[in-house]
């Protein structure tokens, strides 16, 4: 369902016109299809209620969609009203037959008189209307065979879903909340209560589509004394705007939007859509502009946390089928240079940071692995080291692990900025880091590696070798009362 955003070069007006033209064609094709004929056949079985009864139904159940009497649900639709569901009271209409007397007329329409001069009468049966309270139930109060549906709930995930929903929420004039709505209602906008409500638990695609649909209602259809909003036109406008904006973000809603628009169009000529083209186009463009701006802000805030600017990534390395170093940043893109040749490339910041190297292997000497973790030492990053070492020398700005845990796992942590200055890792070869490790912590493995890089450090290796302590023999270890406890395995090693 969800795909990447389209990179079309055409301006928004042309794209929106093309999308609305596509919607118009899709609606017409749906109106001519079998699914729509089956839907109309079923809907024809529902009673058409008077304006007074429609108002009574909506007063008792504002979210009612299709209502019928108790027996009608059973006989016409093979559905049963659920136990405990309260009926919606309306004014029922029926007829009854009554017997009445009337003057007898002859063939010429004149009154017939008896021998006494009195008009003769005859008895006739006549049906008269009877109005009495009766009850109906909404489809959401019943269970049984499913009714044919024009639309099916969208499925699938949406790229950048969390940021897109945040952008919609920020742009909307009302707060957006999630509730367990009944029936087939996916959401609604209440100007009176100042809120937009979406059904909880929907797919990401359906949630975004519904949120934009209700956003359009909130912007266009506020009650005004000088404007009468026709329900058919309002729904066509809101769904058309949702279709256009979802397409802009790579979400195909045609399977839902085309049948929905067909259901709310009053005729096959699509009068509501034709008369609203300019308004739909203008509103969709305005909302896309606002959503794009907020969406981009949210995406960038994830790439560059508040405490870190893009320029602070200069010097970091990126894996692009080879190691590249970030050497510059401009207009949302990083400039990269290969660490092994003169190759250069430019990448969007998001793409480059996705491939950012979190664990950089500097050297392995005498089974001591030296690693640089620019984003901090964590257990997850350690799990990315597949080579086994006797000792792990880790240089990082922070460590999310305790000293005890690191000691237990043979990890020597060197804090960047405290033990090792930041300048030491700026060199592309990271030689400065190794040299400082050797100078600050005279470890034989690091000293030998530094000597290999620069011959003048060979003297350090020789000096360290002369002062290395010899291992004690077991006979040289004696235990006296009060002496420090030495584990048996240490004695055995000696």
C-alpha positions, 0 to 999 in steps of 0.5 A, a space after each residue: 500500500 504505502 510507497 515512497 513519495 513521488 519525485 514528480 517535477 510538475 507543479 502541484 496544480 497540474 498534479 492535483 488536476 491529474 489526480 482529480 481527473 483520475 478520480 472522476 474516471 475511477 468513480 464512473 467505472 465503479 458506478 458501471 460495475 457489478 459491485 455498485 449494482 449489488 449495493 443499490 439492490 440491497 439498499 432498495 430494501 431499506 425504508 425511506 424515512 420521513 424528515 421528521 423520523 430521520 431527525 428522531 433517529 439522529 437525535 437518539 443515535 447520531 452515528 446511525 447509518 442504516 436502520 430497519 424494524 425488528 422483523 425487517 432485519 430478520 426477513 430481508 437481511 438475515 440479521 438479528 437485533 442483539 439482545 439488550 439493544 435499545 430500539 430507536 422510537 419513531 412515528 410508525 405509519 400503517 393503515 387499518 380497514 374501517 366500515 363506513 356508510 355512505 349515500 347510495 348513488 345511481 348510475 347518474 350519480 344522483 342520490 337514491 331515496 327509499 319509499 319513505 323519502 329517506 336517502 338509501 345508504 350502503 356500507 363500504 370498507 375504507 383504509 385509513 392512516 394510523 400513526 403510532 410509536 414504533 421502533 427501529 434498530 441501526 445496523 450496528 445493533 445487529 449481527 448476522 450476514 454481512 451487508 454488501 459494502 461499497 468500501 473496504 478498510 485500507 490496509 498497509 503501513 505508511 512511510 514516516 507514519 508517526 511524523 505524518 500523523 503528528 504533522 496532521 495533528 499540528 495542522 488541524 484546528 482541533 485536537 485529534 483523539 482515538 476512540 472505539 467507534 461503533 459500526 463502520 464509522 472510521 472517524 468524525 469531526 465535531 465543530 460544536 465540540 471542537 474535536 476530531 475523533 478517529 477509530 482506534 485500532 485501524 491500519 496506518 493507511 486507513 488512519 492517515 486517510 481518515 485523519 486527512 478526510 476529517 481535517 478537510 471537514 474541519 477546514 471547509 465545513 464549519 457551520 455558518 449562518 450564511 452558508 448551507 453545507 449540503 451533506 453530499 457535496 461536503 463528503 465529496 469535497 473531503 474525500 477528494 482532498 484526502 485522495 489527493 493528499 494521500 497520493 502526494 505522500 505515496 498512499 494509494 486510497 483509490 480502492 476506498 475513495 472511488 466507491 466512497 465518492 460514488 456513494 455520495 454523488 447524487 448522479 452519474 454526472 458527478 455534479 458535486 465533484 464538478 462544481 467543487 474542482 477549484 475548491 478541492 484543488 485550492 484546499 489540497 494545495 494549501 494543506 499539502 504546503 502546511 503538512 510538507 513544512 511540518 513533516 520536513 521539520 519533524 523528519 529533520 529533528 530526528 536526523 539532527 537532535 537538538 544538541 547536534 547540528 549537521 556540521 557536527 557529523 563532519 569527520 564521521 564515516 559512512 558505509 556505502 560499499 566502501 568507507 567514506 568520510 563526511 567532509 562537508 554539509 550544504 542544503 540538506 546534503 553531505 559531501 563524502 570522500 572515500 578513505 581509500 581513493 579519490 572518489 567523492 559523492 553527495 548524499 541526502 542527509 537522511 540517506 547518509 546518516 542511515 549508513 553511518 558507521 557506529 562501530 569502527 575497527 581501528 586495529 587488532 594487535 596481539 588479540 587486542 581489538 581497538 574500536 572507535 564508537 562515535 555515538 557511545 559504547 552500548 551493548 548493542 554496538 558491542 554485539 556488532 563486533 564479530 571478532 573475538 579478542 582477549 581485550 577490547 579497547 573501546 574509545 567513545 564519548 560515553 558508555 552506557 555500561 557499568 565499570 564492573 560489567 566492562 571489566 568482567 567482559 575484558 573491555 577497557 573504556 577510553 572516554 573521548 574528550 577525557 582520556 582521548 582528545 577529540 582531535 585524536 580521532 579527526 585524522 582519517 587514519 585514526 593514528 592519533 588515537 592509537 598514539 595517544 593510547 600508547 602514550 597515556 596507557 603503556 600497553 604492549 599491544 598498542 605500543 607495537 601497533 604505534 611502532 608499526 605506524 611510525 618507527 620512532 615509537 619502536 623505542 617505547 616497545 623496547 622500554 616496555 619489554 625491559 620492565 615487564 614483570 615475570 610470572 610467579 612460579 607456584 612455589 613462590 606463592 605462600 599463604 599465611 593467616 590473614 593473607 589476601 585470598 587467592 582463588 584456586 584457579 589463579 594458583 593453578 595457572 601459576 
